[in-house]
Amino acid sequence: MDTTTNQNPLGTMPVGRLMLKFSIPSIIAMLVGALYNIVDQLFIGNRVGMLGNAATNVAFPLSTSCISLALLFGIGGASAFNLTLGEGKKEKAPYYVGNAVTCLIASGLILFAVTIVFLKPLLRLFGAPDNVMPYATDYVGVTAFGFPFLILTTGGGHLIRADGSPKMTMFVSLIGAVINTVLDAVFVLGLDMGMKGAAFATVIGQVISGIIVIVYLAHFKTAKLTSDHFKVKKEYTAKIFSIGMASFFNQIAMMIVQIVLNNFLRKYGEASVYGDSIPLSVAGIVMKINQIVFSIVIGLGQGTQPIESFNYGAQNYTRVRKAYRLASVIGVSIAFAAFICFQTIPRQILSLFGNGSDEYFEFGEKFLRRFLFFSWFVALQPITSTFFTSIGKAIKGVFLSLTRQIIFFLPPLLILPHFFGIDGITYSGPLADLLSSVVAVIMAVMEMKAMKKLEKEKKK
């Protein structure tokens, strides 16, 4: 173990330098992934209008389900791979990569088939009103074909980063986003193809990114991947599942909340001066704006994953603690800067996504300011959840991933609107952010103390 640690830069290079090496490409990759959705919304909002924006919000749970599967197998496989390397078991490690890739591809094909077969019932479940349904079916009917490639690209990016190639992960995402943006301009603005044009642009970018991932995996650096590594075996998939399920459940929780939120926005919007479409459109924009900020925070946390996993496996607990603390400070600082923008220029932010009525901007400003009031503090939650996943403590990671979306958000979301109408929805977000952040801090402090104790025992 000592020899492996001394030979691997994850165990020797200064933590700050490693953070730069892994986090910056990871952040860019996450940002680019977020841009897939937000670029579509920008073009759709300015050409199709408010109903088009509402349609992309209705479709968002399916994008979230793709990310959940990508993180389940991508982070699970990457963390298991790095942990096994840290333990000095180099021959065993590649099986986690191969099994993860097989699961990524299979899950993408299954999700595609389910979506195509049950398209309209799913969109109705996700909260699509009658006037939004045609736009949503046009959009998802095309984007579903990109699901296998989106899942492979996102999950494969984590495996590529674990192989010591964070810049390639960044490139894979970047090339797809650039293609998507260029084709959005051509299809939506130039050819006036509307929702289908934005969808085709997205799928083409995803297909090209997926092909690049496949080419990289054929030339994996740490070990040569053979056909045997891709055969699914319970020994490896069980560990991948156990480690990756924290990130998976976090995304599934987000999807459940998104579905409930969409339906409540439609229900209580109809009973307000705003109608059902304005709240759906605004919420979709706000969620994607917040996704940009959290792409940076999550990318930061994911960038620390190889550092935390390897050094925890090698029992270098001081380096694990340092990586977590550094990620937390930077993450909260970035989120706080975004919070200032949310509070001071909400109308200007919303205006980027097209024009609207006075009621549209009135609700939009109120929703943006209130719903994301504690967004700076909740940045600790995904960083801490990823930290527990990285060190192989999946149960803690799962629990923490559920605090924000399920435990502390759904109850007030179900209760407050009964008393405050649609305003109750705007209050449920900051309440959940505050409570889940407090829990994350408590759990992190306890784990830091536990590692210090292990460190003392090691020195005896």
Helices and strands as residue ranges (DSSP letters): H 2-7, H 9-12, H 15-47, H 50-86, H 93-117, H 119-125, H 133-143, G 144-146, H 147-162, H 166-184, I 185-190, H 194-217, G 227-230, H 234-270, H 277-313, H 317-344, H 346-351, H 358-371, H 380-390, H 394-402, I 403-407, H 410-420, H 422-459
